Each structure stands twice: as C-alpha cells, then as structure tokens.
Amino acid sequence: MNKFYLTIFICLFALTAKAQFNDTTHYHAMLSSTGSINKSNTDKAYLLNNSLNFGIKKNSIVLNATNTWVYGKQNAQLTNNDFSSALFFNLYKTFKHFYYWGLANYNTSYSLKVNNQLLAGLGVAYSFVDKQTAYVNVSDGVLYDKSNLLTDLNYHTYRNSLRVQYHFLIKEIVTLDGSNFLQSSFSDKNDYIIRSSTTLGFRLRKWISLTTSLNYNKMNITNSDNLNFTYGLVFDKYF
C-alpha cells in the first residue's frame, strides 16, 4: 500500500518521454505515471504503470537509473504487481554512433511468475540513425540471469540480449518511442524473454504531452505473459 501512495504522489508531478541529451545537458530527471480504468455493471479493472528515471552525462559516459512499478486488479483479484530497477551505462570511446554498454537489473513480477530475477551483463550498440528528430539503435550483448520463480525454482543461465530502440519526433508535436528486447538462453532454445514497449505522445506544450503506451512482456520458462495498454500525461525535465 505504501507503493500505491508513493505512486499517487509521483502522479502529481510528472510523466516521462524519452529523449537524448544535448551538448549542454548534464542531468535528466523523469517521473512517469500512466493508467487505465475499465468498469461495467459486472466487471471492474484498473492498472497503474509508474516509473522514476534519472540520467547523468559527463564527457563520454552516460549513466542511467530507472525504476518501474506496474500494479493492477480485476474484480478485486490481483493481476499485476511487477517491479523493476535497473542501472546501466553507455561508454562512448571509439567511433561515432558506436558505444559499449553495461547493465544491472533486478525484477520481481507477479504476472510473469517471478519472485526475483537479477540480470547483469555487457555489450555493444550502434546508432544507424542519430538525429534530433529520428533515432534508431541496435544493441547486442551477453547477460547473466539468476532467478527464483514463483514455483520455487532457482536457476541461472547466460542469455544473448538483442535490443532495437527508436525515437521519432514529427513536426515538434508527435513523438513515437519504442524499445524491444529478445533475451534468449544460450543453453535452452525454449528459455527466452520478450520485452516490448511502444509509446505515442502528443505535445501540448514543450514540457507536457498526452501519451499512450503499449507494453508486452513474455517469459517462456514460466509460460506467462502480459499485455498492458495505458494512457496519461507526460512531463520532461532537463537541467
């Protein structure tokens, strides 16, 4: 319940939209909250999707911390109580549009049947398009996965982590953002994770937008997935 009140507090302040640092930006703070409510004579459901992000850019290093929490119920039955916290960095030390990345990620998910999961790894990335109005990036690397599932199964594996990320800004009004992951185990072809997030935003002012978000997650080893559609407001702050 404390998480719920914290979420309401966050909702009063901000929602996030993805963007890149410019040459003079050193910090980027983002708070986000979207949600959906469905009610009929016989059914009632709601879903809250919240995140807190903070980024630092210094010379050739970008460090980001993200925290997300998804909570939902349908007819008083819990459907989602999913928390994720990640710390990752990008190191730009070679040629233009290419960088190294590192990641540490902790997850717990009621909907995906995960008590806790720790992911850590390294990889490389390249931006095929890198402009203010258009950004397309592909990254790949290796992750170590140590998990405890709701079935009390403890296991660990190494995964290949492939990501396709994009951002488009149309006439300074419409934004389209997407991040799509395929994380497959090297030892078992049937053990894979899919994470996909697509956000469409409409700017009302420079710092505020209306947004809709479609998120899909699948964890094949637990034979579980979720699909969430949410909508809300976006506030974005660089300093």
C-alpha positions in Angstrom: 0.0 0.0 0.0 2.9 2.4 0.6 3.9 1.9 -3.0 0.3 3.0 -4.0 0.6 6.3 -2.1 4.0 6.9 -3.4 2.7 6.4 -6.9 -0.1 8.9 -6.3 2.5 11.4 -5.1 4.5 10.8 -8.3 1.5 11.2 -10.5 1.0 14.8 -9.3 4.4 15.8 -10.6 5.3 14.2 -13.9 5.4 11.6 -16.6 8.3 10.7 -18.9 9.0 10.9 -22.6 12.3 9.5 -24.0 14.8 12.0 -25.4 18.5 12.3 -25.9 21.0 14.6 -24.1 22.3 17.6 -25.9 25.8 19.0 -25.6 25.0 21.2 -22.6 22.7 18.8 -20.7 24.3 17.0 -17.7 21.2 15.7 -15.8 17.8 14.4 -16.9 15.1 13.6 -14.3 11.9 11.8 -15.3 8.8 10.8 -13.4 6.0 8.9 -15.1 2.6 7.6 -14.4 0.0 6.2 -16.8 -3.0 4.1 -16.1 -6.3 2.6 -17.3 -9.7 2.0 -15.7 -12.4 -0.2 -17.1 -15.8 -0.5 -15.3 -19.1 -2.1 -16.3 -22.1 -3.5 -14.3 -20.3 -6.8 -13.6 -16.6 -6.1 -14.1 -14.1 -3.6 -12.7 -10.4 -3.4 -13.6 -7.6 -0.9 -13.2 -3.9 -0.7 -14.0 -1.2 1.7 -12.9 2.2 1.9 -14.7 4.7 4.2 -13.0 8.4 4.9 -13.4 11.2 7.1 -12.0 14.3 7.7 -14.1 17.5 9.7 -13.6 20.4 10.2 -16.0 23.8 11.8 -15.9 26.0 12.7 -18.8 29.7 13.5 -18.3 32.1 13.6 -21.3 31.9 10.2 -22.9 29.9 8.4 -20.3 26.2 8.3 -19.8 24.8 6.7 -16.6 21.1 6.0 -16.1 19.0 4.6 -13.3 15.4 3.5 -13.8 12.6 2.2 -11.6 9.2 1.0 -12.7 6.2 -0.4 -10.9 3.1 -1.9 -12.5 0.1 -2.6 -10.3 -3.4 -3.8 -11.3 -6.5 -5.6 -10.2 -9.5 -7.1 -11.9 -12.7 -7.8 -9.9 -10.6 -7.4 -6.7 -8.2 -10.1 -7.9 -4.5 -9.1 -8.2 -3.3 -9.2 -11.8 -0.1 -7.2 -11.7 2.4 -6.4 -9.0 5.6 -6.0 -11.0 8.7 -4.0 -10.0 11.9 -3.4 -12.0 15.0 -1.5 -11.0 18.0 -1.0 -13.5 21.3 0.7 -13.5 23.1 1.0 -16.9 25.8 3.0 -18.5 27.0 3.8 -22.1 30.7 4.4 -22.8 31.5 6.4 -26.0 35.2 5.8 -26.5 35.6 4.6 -30.1 34.0 5.9 -33.3 30.9 8.0 -33.9 27.5 6.3 -33.2 29.1 3.3 -31.5 29.3 2.6 -27.8 29.7 0.0 -25.1 27.0 -0.7 -22.6 26.7 -2.3 -19.2 23.6 -3.3 -17.2 22.5 -4.5 -13.8 18.8 -5.2 -13.5 16.5 -6.5 -10.7 13.0 -7.7 -11.4 10.1 -9.2 -9.4 6.8 -9.9 -11.2 3.5 -11.4 -10.1 2.2 -11.5 -13.6 5.3 -13.3 -15.0 5.6 -15.6 -12.0 9.0 -14.3 -10.9 9.9 -14.0 -7.2 13.1 -12.2 -8.1 15.5 -12.0 -11.0 18.9 -10.5 -11.3 20.3 -9.7 -14.7 23.9 -8.3 -15.3 25.9 -8.0 -18.5 27.9 -6.1 -21.1 27.6 -5.5 -24.8 27.9 -3.1 -27.7 25.5 -0.8 -29.6 25.4 1.2 -32.8 23.0 4.0 -33.9 22.1 3.7 -37.5 20.2 7.0 -37.3 21.2 9.6 -34.8 19.4 12.9 -35.2 17.3 15.2 -33.0 14.1 14.1 -34.9 15.0 10.5 -35.6 17.0 7.8 -33.7 17.4 4.1 -34.5 19.7 2.0 -32.4 20.6 -1.7 -32.3 22.5 -3.3 -29.4 23.6 -6.8 -28.5 25.4 -8.4 -25.6 25.6 -11.2 -23.0 23.6 -11.2 -19.8 23.9 -13.5 -16.7 20.5 -14.4 -15.3 20.0 -15.6 -11.8 16.3 -16.2 -10.9 13.9 -17.5 -8.4 10.4 -18.3 -9.8 7.1 -18.5 -8.1 7.3 -22.3 -8.4 10.3 -22.0 -6.0 12.6 -23.0 -8.9 16.1 -21.5 -8.6 18.2 -21.4 -11.7 20.8 -19.4 -13.6 21.7 -19.1 -17.3 23.5 -16.9 -19.8 21.5 -15.0 -22.3 22.0 -13.2 -25.6 20.4 -9.8 -25.3 19.3 -8.1 -28.5 17.6 -4.7 -28.5 16.1 -2.5 -31.1 15.3 1.1 -30.0 13.9 4.0 -31.8 12.6 7.6 -31.3 10.9 9.9 -33.8 9.7 13.5 -33.5 7.3 14.7 -36.1 6.8 18.4 -36.6 7.7 19.1 -32.9 4.3 17.7 -31.9 4.1 13.9 -32.2 6.7 11.6 -30.6 6.9 7.8 -31.2 9.2 5.8 -29.0 9.9 2.1 -28.9 12.2 -0.4 -27.1 12.2 -4.1 -28.0 14.2 -6.9 -26.3 14.8 -10.5 -27.2 16.8 -12.3 -24.5 17.4 -15.9 -25.3 19.3 -18.5 -23.2 22.4 -20.0 -24.8 21.6 -23.4 -23.2 17.9 -23.8 -23.9 16.2 -22.5 -27.0 12.8 -22.6 -25.2 14.0 -20.3 -22.5 13.6 -16.7 -23.8 12.3 -13.4 -22.6 10.5 -10.8 -24.8 10.0 -7.2 -23.7 8.4 -4.6 -25.9 7.3 -1.0 -25.2 5.8 1.5 -27.6 4.8 5.0 -26.7 2.9 7.6 -28.7 2.9 11.1 -27.4 1.2 14.4 -28.5 2.9 17.6 -27.2 0.6 20.2 -25.7 3.5 22.4 -24.6 7.2 22.0 -24.8 7.3 20.2 -21.5 3.9 18.4 -21.4 2.3 15.8 -23.6 -0.6 13.4 -23.8 0.7 9.8 -24.2 -0.5 6.3 -24.8 1.7 3.3 -24.1 1.5 -0.4 -25.2 3.7 -2.8 -23.3 4.2 -6.6 -23.8 6.2 -9.0 -21.8 6.7 -12.7 -22.1 8.8 -15.2 -20.0 8.6 -18.5 -21.8 10.1 -20.6 -19.0 7.1 -19.8 -16.7 4.7 -19.9 -19.6 3.4 -16.4 -18.8 3.0 -13.1 -20.5 1.2 -9.7 -20.1 -0.1 -7.0 -22.4 -0.8 -3.6 -20.9 -2.3 -0.5 -22.6 -2.2 2.7 -20.6 -2.6 6.4 -21.1 -1.7 9.6 -19.3 0.3 12.8 -19.2 4.0 13.4 -19.8 6.4 15.9 -18.2 10.0 16.0 -19.2 12.8 18.0 -17.5 16.5 18.6 -18.4 18.8 20.6 -16.2 
